């Protein structure tokens, strides 16, 4: 009972009911005030049966309150009333006053009774109206209370006319869509991370138990040793990528102006020195993709190390998923856009958003050298979010195929990570 009395419906009922009762009381008060001003005149006119000829009788008809000694206030030139006229006037006045008083008293009693009776359906109507108004809120509350990790697919789907509560329900449904997507991505991330971390451990265990069983020859030991070192390097790269993803998700601690065009040129030079890209102005080796540069001056505000990882991962993704004799395009523009495009296999546009999730690949993993862990584009997307940039990935049409990634950086400074509160 206490919960009902302290509910929003009870508060709205009190508000609506009070407004209705106050409106009824105001209407009754207005009626009584208006009647008090003209009731005496109407009663006097009805009681007077003959047309009065003296000033006193005309005053009685007009509702004027005459003095007890009317002769002292006669208008100039008026005839002195007779005793019969005075008695008639006095009787008319007394009768009109009595009828007026009785009528107003009866009207007040009836009005108060009507107001008391009116208050009961007013409160019931206010309770019903409050319930109708708060019904969508109750639906939202029950849905939120019922939700868990297993039924995030449920939605309110409120069918109501456009309004604030309809927008609230639609906003809640949109929030559930985002939550379901995030929870699904988190589950896939956990499952894929467990698989990615378990695979090298299984390979290492198999190499140690099977390859080194018995008394293997030195050649086999050297081969197994090289295999174990390669698996360890792959595991180290995976762990570093996961740490980089976690750091980028936390936001930026410090920011500074970064020449993104020069940074992209530096990453291209390092890639060329490592043999992944041809040197600027040199013809690409057979099978290597050609690089097309269009680096206009571009300075953004952010973390230089993270932006370097962003450009490096985009270039690595463009090389890894290219085709023999393909092309890579790297461009920056003065309006804050970094664009990296590459040729390669034709990608279904519906699969592009999934490629930005961790451990998601266009094809199943083959566990070959240089394949990667499927974290490159997800790290790029995380670093872009940390810098307040908007990332758009688009599948290139046939016959070239491949992917185009465009990162548009904001004109203002990048958001900083909020400082930690000490407890």
Buried (B, 14 or more C-beta within 10 A) or exposed (E): EEEEEEEEBBEBBBEBBBEBBEEBBEBBEEEBEEBEEEBBBBBBBEBBEEEBEBBBBBBBBEBBEBEEEBEEEBEEEBEEBEEEBBEBBBEBBEBBBEBBEEBBEEBEEEBEEEBEEBBEEBBEBBBEBBEEBBBBBEBBEEBEEEBEEEEBEBBBEBEEEEEEBBEBBBEBBEEBEEEBEEEEBEEBBEEBBEEBBEBBEEBBEEBEEEBBEEEBEEEEEEBBEEBBEEBEEBBEEBEEBBEBBEBBEEBBEEBEEBBBBBBBBBBBEBBBEEEBBBEEEEEBEEEBBBBEBEBEEBBBBBBBEBBBBBBBBBBBBBBBBBBEEBBBBBBBBEEBBBBBBBBBBEBEEEEBEBBBBBBBBBEEBEEEEEEBBBBBBBBBBBBBBBBBBBBEBEBBEEEBBBBBBBBBBBEEBBBEEEEEEEE
